[in-house]
Amino acid sequence: MSKTLAAAHSTSIPYIFAMIRSIVRNPDAIRIVYLWASVVILYAFYIWGHIPVSNVCYALSDQYTPAVYRYYVLLAGKVLFACFLMSLVYLLAKSQQKLSKTIAWTLFAGVLFFYYADLVKISIEYVHFIQYCLLTILLCKIYAKKLYLAIFLALFAGLMDEVYQAYPKGPINWRDTLLNVTGVIWGGLLYWTMLDAKQKGTSLVRD
């Protein structure tokens, strides 16, 4: 028995080193490692960085008064939103399928306009959109030929985020969950808009 284990151990080590060498020599493999590492780091920050970031925001609000804090947060948000709009117009102008993408963004903006005021109660909650937009884009880069899987993973991550925050104190905050879902849709639309019709997305994960 011990000889069998020793033989398996002696053969597994060279196999592991050979696998590492093949990954290092493969640019796509390196890219997927970097992307997955980015996904894990971002999601870990979303899960465990929520309370420290919230505490900093509340401390700034107490120090500079809520009115001043809200003014500068909204000002920063307006600047970022203006930059996003200019980038979106540029992407739509350069993209193929301009009509379908413009219609999709118009519908998304219309729905968001009618319901976001009921969801966002404090200014810091806008960060949900950015968080899950970025996460979705990274997952879409990994699963470019299986975008349904990328969207599913992003939605699942958004749900698990709220489950973790709710456990064991109380029920899930479905308002924050809907904000996460909105961020996922935003990220999916943005990734689709960035795609060039002449250059199909190349999945880093084999079919």
VENLINNOR-V591338 format. One record per helix or strand. SS is the DSSP state (A for helix, B for strand). FROM is the first residue (numbers start at 1). TO is the last residue. If there is no record, write none. Layout:
BEGIN
ss=SS from=FROM to=TO
ss=SS from=FROM to=TO
END
This chain:
BEGIN
ss=A from=2 to=25
ss=A from=27 to=48
ss=A from=50 to=64
ss=A from=66 to=94
ss=A from=98 to=119
ss=A from=123 to=142
ss=A from=147 to=166
ss=A from=174 to=194
ss=B from=196 to=196
ss=B from=199 to=199
END
